[in-house]
Amino acid sequence: MTGFALFRLPHASEVTCIRQMEGNPMELLSCQELNGHEGFVVAPFEVKAEQPILLIRPEEVTILDLKAWNHSPISDFCVSQETKSSSFGGSRTTYAIDFANFHSQLNLDTFQKIVLARCADEVTGGKCFPEELFLKACECYPRMFISLVWTEKSGCWLTATPEILLEGRGCDWRTIALAGTMRLEGDQLLGEGETLTWTTKNIQEQRIVTTYITECLEQFTRDFREEGPRTVRAANLVHLRSDFTFKLPDNQRIGDLLQVLHPTPAVCGLPKREAFRFITHNEHTPRRYYSGFMGMLGAEETHLYVSLRCMNIEGGYYHLYAGGGLLKDSTEEQEWMETEAKLETMRRII
């Protein structure tokens, strides 16, 4: 086996296992190269030769009942526990340096918005069987897309994300604008966040993402509709979400659309090109496959999700990733606490 992916769609009771048995997953250097292909996609935030888009060919596909889970094709998969001399995680001091650097650019009006991410390390504490973590994530987060992926090139990644990048079949497609974050506490945990009042900062952040997606879709179709924003829950957090449904006359150009959409302002910033360049040159911790996207690209159905709330399991560590969108009125304490709340999604299952 040279690569596998387990995934469960939101609210689904079935798990799909994709395995490539021979040869290495296809390596691509742009989203456009996905045109005409199918398989499980693992895309990084920054695509480059040593960190390509990976396409796991579905040479073996198994559908498993989550409620009657007994044995999966990768049940004996174990991540090596050799502890490395260094880790990826950054300290509060490192985050403060990054925040000051990023926020200064907002004050100079270089960006409307820019996303700052960080990594936190947890020690695995013995043998790690990622499939057990995948099952726990499925149990804890029924509303999210859950995936577990391993290839030699990418390593092992577990994701529990609420954000659709692109999904559909035939001519009918949809994407979402998801931004703004608030934490549920106390009696709020009994509901869906319907009693919360959103701050101006969160509303503005979500509108930036919505405007960007509208401009992207206009390059491919005039037949689209926007609904929202509305409050949606993801674990103990809530976000503002707008839904876009649209028609594509030619689904052979999905790679072209992905090239325009990824990365969205929800994980990058605006202006996109300048924000992307600043992030890749100035964040202390490389994002790798965090805030990229993954999921099934199929001839009949496609389900691609932004890789949020994720961790890389490697060499005795769980590397947990989280980020937040910065605007002019953002504060370091506020943004740090938002990343802490997002990291809790993965900490809860380990």
C-alpha positions in Angstrom: 0.0 0.0 0.0 1.5 3.3 -1.1 -1.3 5.6 0.1 -4.7 5.5 1.7 -7.5 7.8 2.8 -10.5 7.2 5.2 -13.2 9.8 5.1 -16.7 10.4 6.4 -19.0 13.1 5.1 -21.0 15.3 7.5 -23.9 13.5 9.1 -23.1 10.3 7.2 -23.1 6.8 8.7 -20.7 5.3 6.2 -16.9 5.6 5.9 -15.1 5.3 2.6 -11.7 3.8 2.4 -9.5 4.6 -0.6 -6.3 2.6 -1.1 -3.6 2.9 -3.8 -1.8 -0.4 -3.8 1.0 0.1 -6.4 3.1 3.1 -7.5 3.2 6.4 -5.8 0.3 8.9 -5.7 0.3 11.3 -8.6 2.2 14.6 -7.8 0.8 17.8 -9.3 2.2 21.3 -9.1 -1.0 23.2 -9.7 -4.8 22.8 -9.1 -5.3 23.1 -12.9 -3.6 19.8 -13.3 -6.5 18.1 -11.5 -8.7 18.7 -14.7 -9.8 15.3 -16.0 -8.6 13.3 -13.0 -10.3 11.5 -10.2 -9.1 10.2 -6.8 -8.5 11.4 -3.3 -6.9 14.8 -3.3 -4.4 16.0 -0.7 -3.4 19.6 -1.4 -1.1 21.8 0.7 -1.5 25.5 1.4 1.6 26.3 -0.7 2.2 24.0 -3.7 5.8 23.3 -4.5 8.0 20.5 -5.8 8.8 19.1 -2.3 5.2 19.7 -1.2 3.0 18.8 -4.2 -0.7 18.2 -4.6 -1.1 14.4 -4.1 -3.8 12.3 -5.9 -4.4 8.9 -4.4 -5.7 6.6 -7.1 -8.8 4.6 -5.9 -7.5 1.2 -6.8 -9.4 -0.3 -3.9 -12.5 1.3 -2.5 -14.3 -0.1 0.5 -17.5 1.3 2.1 -17.7 0.6 5.8 -20.7 1.0 8.3 -19.6 3.3 11.0 -22.1 2.0 13.5 -21.0 -1.6 13.0 -17.3 -0.8 12.8 -15.3 -4.0 13.3 -12.3 -4.1 11.0 -11.0 -1.8 8.3 -8.4 -2.3 5.6 -5.9 -0.2 7.6 -6.7 -1.3 11.1 -3.1 -2.3 11.8 -1.6 0.9 10.5 0.7 2.5 13.2 2.7 5.7 13.0 6.4 5.4 13.9 7.1 6.7 17.4 10.7 7.7 16.9 10.9 11.0 18.7 12.8 13.6 16.7 15.1 16.2 18.1 13.0 19.1 17.1 9.3 19.9 16.7 7.2 22.3 14.7 5.3 23.9 17.6 5.6 27.6 18.3 5.5 29.4 21.7 3.3 32.3 22.8 6.4 34.6 22.3 6.8 33.4 18.7 3.1 34.0 18.1 3.4 37.5 19.5 6.2 38.3 17.1 4.2 37.0 14.2 1.1 38.9 15.3 3.0 42.2 15.5 4.5 41.7 12.1 1.2 40.7 10.4 -0.9 43.4 12.2 1.6 46.2 11.3 0.8 45.4 7.6 -2.9 45.9 8.3 -2.2 49.3 9.9 -0.3 50.3 6.8 -3.3 49.2 4.6 -1.2 46.6 2.8 -4.0 44.1 3.4 -7.7 44.2 4.0 -7.3 40.9 5.9 -4.6 38.4 6.6 -4.6 35.0 8.3 -2.1 34.1 10.9 -1.6 30.4 11.7 0.4 28.5 14.3 1.2 25.0 15.4 1.1 23.4 18.8 2.8 20.1 19.7 1.4 17.3 21.9 3.5 14.2 22.7 1.8 11.0 21.5 2.8 9.0 24.6 3.2 5.5 23.2 2.1 3.7 20.1 -0.3 5.7 18.0 -3.0 4.0 15.9 -4.5 6.9 13.9 -7.6 4.8 12.9 -8.7 5.0 16.6 -8.4 8.8 16.5 -10.4 8.9 13.3 -13.2 6.9 14.8 -13.2 9.2 17.9 -13.4 12.2 15.6 -16.3 10.7 13.8 -18.1 10.2 17.1 -17.3 13.6 18.5 -18.0 15.7 15.4 -21.0 14.4 13.4 -21.4 17.8 11.6 -17.8 17.8 10.1 -15.9 16.2 7.3 -13.5 13.7 8.9 -10.6 12.3 7.0 -7.4 10.3 7.8 -4.8 10.3 5.1 -1.3 8.8 4.7 1.2 8.9 1.9 5.0 8.7 2.1 5.2 12.2 0.7 2.7 14.0 3.0 2.9 11.8 6.2 -0.2 11.1 8.3 -2.9 13.8 8.6 -6.2 13.7 10.6 -8.7 16.4 9.7 -12.1 17.4 11.2 -13.3 20.4 9.1 -16.6 22.2 8.7 -15.6 24.1 5.5 -16.6 23.0 2.0 -14.3 24.2 -0.7 -16.2 22.6 -3.6 -18.7 19.8 -4.0 -21.2 18.7 -6.5 -22.1 16.4 -9.4 -22.8 16.9 -13.1 -23.7 20.6 -13.6 -24.8 21.3 -10.0 -22.2 22.6 -7.6 -21.8 24.5 -4.3 -19.2 26.2 -2.1 -19.4 28.2 1.0 -18.0 31.3 2.6 -17.1 30.4 6.2 -15.5 33.0 8.5 -15.9 34.6 11.8 -15.5 32.5 15.0 -17.1 32.6 18.5 -16.9 30.1 21.3 -20.0 28.6 22.9 -20.0 28.5 26.6 -22.4 27.4 29.4 -26.1 27.0 28.3 -25.1 28.1 24.7 -23.7 24.6 24.3 -27.2 23.3 24.4 -28.1 25.1 21.1 -26.7 26.0 17.8 -25.5 29.5 18.7 -28.7 31.1 17.7 -28.6 33.5 20.8 -25.2 34.9 20.0 -24.7 38.5 18.8 -21.9 38.7 16.2 -19.2 41.4 16.5 -18.6 43.9 13.7 -15.1 42.3 13.2 -16.6 38.9 12.6 -19.3 40.2 10.2 -16.7 42.2 8.3 -14.4 39.2 8.0 -17.1 37.0 6.7 -18.2 39.6 4.1 -14.7 39.8 2.7 -14.7 36.0 2.0 -18.2 36.2 0.5 -17.3 39.0 -1.9 -14.2 37.1 -3.0 -16.1 33.9 -3.7 -18.7 35.9 -5.7 -15.9 37.3 -7.9 -14.4 33.9 -8.4 -17.7 32.3 -9.5 -18.4 35.2 -11.9 -15.4 34.0 -13.9 -17.0 30.6 -14.6 -20.8 31.1 -14.5 -23.6 33.7 -14.2 -26.0 31.1 -12.9 -25.3 31.1 -9.1 -27.2 32.0 -6.0 -26.0 33.2 -2.5 -27.9 32.4 0.7 -26.9 33.7 4.2 -25.1 34.5 6.2 -26.3 32.2 9.0 -24.7 30.9 12.2 -23.5 27.3 12.0 -21.9 25.2 14.8 -18.7 23.2 14.6 -17.8 21.4 17.8 -17.8 24.1 20.5 -17.4 26.9 18.0 -19.8 28.8 15.7 -19.0 30.5 12.4 -20.9 32.7 10.0 -21.6 30.8 6.7 -23.0 31.8 3.3 -23.9 29.1 0.8 -23.4 29.4 -2.9 -25.1 27.1 -5.4 -24.2 27.3 -9.0 -24.3 25.6 -12.4 -21.2 24.6 -14.4 -21.6 23.8 -18.0 -18.4 21.8 -18.1 -17.3 19.8 -15.1 -14.0 19.0 -16.8 -12.7 22.4 -15.7 -12.9 21.8 -11.9 -9.2 22.2 -11.6 -9.4 25.7 -13.2 -12.0 26.7 -10.6 -10.0 25.3 -7.8 -7.0 27.2 -9.0 -9.0 30.4 -8.6 -10.7 29.5 -5.3 -7.7 28.2 -3.4 -6.6 29.5 -1.0 -9.7 31.5 -0.1 -9.4 34.6 2.1 -10.7 32.4 5.0 -7.2 30.9 5.2 -5.1 33.5 3.4 -6.2 37.1 3.0 -6.8 39.9 0.6 -5.3 41.0 -1.7 -4.8 37.3 -2.1 -1.5 37.1 -4.0 0.2 39.6 -1.8 -1.2 38.1 1.4 -0.1 34.6 0.3 3.4 35.8 -0.4 3.7 37.5 3.0 2.4 34.4 4.8 4.8 32.0 3.2 7.7 34.3 3.9 6.9 35.4 7.4 5.0 32.7 9.4 7.3 31.0 11.8 5.8 27.6 11.2 5.3 26.2 7.7 1.7 25.2 7.2 2.5 22.2 5.0 -0.9 20.5 4.3 -2.8 22.6 6.9 -5.2 25.1 5.2 -4.9 23.3 1.9 -7.7 21.0 0.9 -8.6 17.4 0.7 -11.4 15.1 -0.4 -12.7 13.0 -3.2 -12.6 14.3 -6.8 -14.8 11.9 -8.8 -16.3 11.5 -12.2 -19.8 11.3 -10.6 -19.4 13.1 -7.2 -16.9 15.5 -5.8 -16.4 16.4 -2.1 -13.5 18.7 -1.4 -13.0 20.4 2.0 -10.5 23.0 3.4 -8.1 21.3 5.7 -8.9 23.0 9.0 -8.9 21.6 12.5 -6.2 19.2 11.5 -3.0 17.5 12.9 0.0 15.8 11.5 1.1 12.7 13.4 4.8 12.3 13.2 7.8 11.0 15.2 6.3 11.0 18.6 4.3 14.2 18.2 0.8 15.3 17.2 1.4 18.6 15.4 -1.8 20.6 15.8 -2.6 23.5 13.5 -4.9 26.5 13.8 -5.2 30.0 12.5 -7.4 33.1 12.6 -8.2 36.1 10.3 -6.7 39.4 11.4 -8.3 42.8 10.7 -7.2 46.2 11.8 -9.1 46.0 15.1 -7.8 42.5 16.0 -5.9 42.1 19.3 -3.2 39.6 20.1 -5.0 38.2 23.1 -8.3 37.8 21.2 -6.6 36.0 18.3 -4.5 33.8 20.5 -7.6 32.6 22.4 -9.4 32.0 19.1 -6.6 29.6 18.0 -6.7 27.9 21.4 -10.4 27.3 20.9 -9.7 25.8 17.4 -6.9 23.6 18.7 -9.3 22.2 21.3 -11.1 20.3 18.4 -8.1 18.0 18.0 -6.9 18.1 21.6 -10.3 16.7 22.6 -9.7 13.4 20.7 -6.1 12.8 21.9 
